[in-house]
Amino acid sequence: MLRHSLVALLAASVATQVHAAADKVEVDLFAEAGCPYCAHFTVTDVAPMFENGLSDLITFRYIAWGNAKNFTKPEGQRNISCQHGKTECELNRLISCATHLHPEQNDWFPFVKCIEEDPESATAAKCALLAKLDLTEIQLCASGSLGDQLEAEAAAETNALQPAHQYVPWVVVNGIPLGSSYQSLQSVICVATNAQRPKACYDVPDDDSLSVEFPMADDDPDDWSLQPRPDLQAYPKNRIFVQ
């Protein structure tokens, strides 16, 4: 009950940020391609909004940086370390290029969802085909100066968050971070919008909406099990917290 009350208060606060009748709710997802929590949220919470009408109420952005870090090698060369390795860095750049080259969220979201479901370099071709995007165009962007620029912009926007993100996925709605209530995104959108609400806004949340899949062991991120949401402080630190 307390959780639902807090979500209602948060949603009401977000709603005050919407002014004009035609305004869409702004939803920013700060995430990274290889994060199992980001994948779960994208597939379980965000994807249904593109089927139930809620995506029509929002302007949705995916900022692909997450917990990556810039560092400079001893010889002065700039480099980037991604939380889940080199492949994640490559996929983050592909996602940034896809969202830049195809700014309509209905066009790029299938590509991002597909990448999140199977975050491997070889997946990009399948995902581009699924989303009907030009993979060559996206790869040329990712491997060139535009990819560098988009990557730097994603890093700068993530690092400028106030308050700073504590984990990923980190969801911001109309400039307000949802924090640990990010899985209540659909409810927050329904309260925040001043447009006609789709039927999905009136569906009673299932008990599973307060659950999340998470790795049961630090050394095995593929060992997922549906469990009641623990306090976020209990999550494996090397999985979602900035190190």
Secondary structure, DSSP 8 states (H G I E B T S, - for coil): -HHHHHHHHHHHHHHTT--STT--EEEEEEE-TT-HHHHHHIIIIIGGGGTSSGGGGEEEEEEETTT-EEEE-TTS-EEEE-TT-HHHHHHHHHHHHHHHHS-SHHHHHHHHHHHHHS-STTHHHHHHHHHT--HHHHHHHHHSHHHHHHHHHHHHHHHT-SS---BSSEEEETTEE-GGGGGGHHHHHHHH--S---GGGGS---GGGGEEEEEEETTEEEEEEEEE---GGGS-HHHHB--
